[in-house]
Amino acid sequence: MHSTFRAARLLLGWFLAVFGTWAFLVSLYAIFDPVGAKMADDNDPLGRPDPWYVAAAIAAVYLAAALLGFWLALRKPRAGKGAV
């Protein structure tokens, strides 16, 4: 039973870590080059880019997801928390 939950935690953790890190790096690009990031918007490529704080908020959410993923994937089980 513990191995199933451990495997699910590892799978979810590494998925969040990889996806969150990748998305964080893409959102950093949107902070440093907002016009270039807006050009990739197929719905409105020539529109005004979002303010920097919108991209910073998105980057913070993705960074939190990445950190949660690394925490889930790399944490060690607590001692003494075995089956009863």
C-alpha positions in Angstrom: 0.0 0.0 0.0 2.8 2.4 0.9 4.6 1.7 -2.3 1.6 2.7 -4.4 1.2 6.0 -2.6 4.9 6.6 -2.9 4.9 5.9 -6.6 1.9 8.2 -7.1 3.6 10.9 -5.0 6.9 10.5 -7.0 5.0 10.6 -10.4 3.0 13.7 -9.4 6.0 15.3 -7.8 8.3 14.9 -10.9 5.5 16.0 -13.2 5.0 19.2 -11.2 8.7 19.8 -10.9 9.4 19.5 -14.6 6.3 21.3 -15.8 6.6 24.0 -13.2 10.3 24.6 -14.0 9.7 24.8 -17.7 6.7 27.1 -17.3 8.6 29.3 -14.9 11.4 29.8 -17.4 8.8 30.6 -20.2 7.2 33.1 -17.9 10.5 34.7 -17.1 10.9 35.3 -20.8 7.5 37.1 -20.7 8.9 39.4 -18.0 12.1 40.2 -19.8 10.7 40.4 -23.3 7.0 41.2 -23.1 6.7 42.3 -26.8 8.3 39.1 -28.0 6.0 37.0 -25.7 3.0 38.9 -27.0 4.0 38.2 -30.6 3.5 34.5 -29.8 -0.1 35.1 -28.9 -2.0 33.8 -31.9 -5.3 35.6 -30.9 -3.8 39.1 -30.8 -0.1 39.2 -31.8 0.0 43.0 -32.3 -1.9 43.9 -29.1 -0.5 45.6 -26.0 1.5 43.2 -23.8 0.3 42.6 -20.3 2.0 44.7 -17.5 5.1 43.1 -15.9 3.3 42.3 -12.7 0.9 39.9 -14.5 3.8 37.9 -15.8 5.5 38.1 -12.4 2.3 36.7 -10.7 2.2 33.9 -13.3 5.9 33.2 -12.7 5.3 33.0 -9.0 2.5 30.4 -9.4 4.6 28.3 -11.7 7.6 28.6 -9.3 5.4 27.4 -6.4 4.2 24.5 -8.5 7.8 23.5 -9.3 8.8 23.8 -5.6 5.9 21.7 -4.5 6.8 19.1 -7.1 10.4 19.0 -5.9 9.3 18.7 -2.3 6.9 15.8 -3.2 9.5 14.0 -5.2 12.6 14.4 -3.0 11.3 14.4 0.5 12.1 11.4 2.7 9.5 9.5 4.6 9.2 10.4 8.3 10.7 7.9 10.8 8.1 6.0 12.9 5.2 6.6 10.6 4.8 2.9 9.5 1.8 0.7 9.4 -0.1 0.2 12.6 
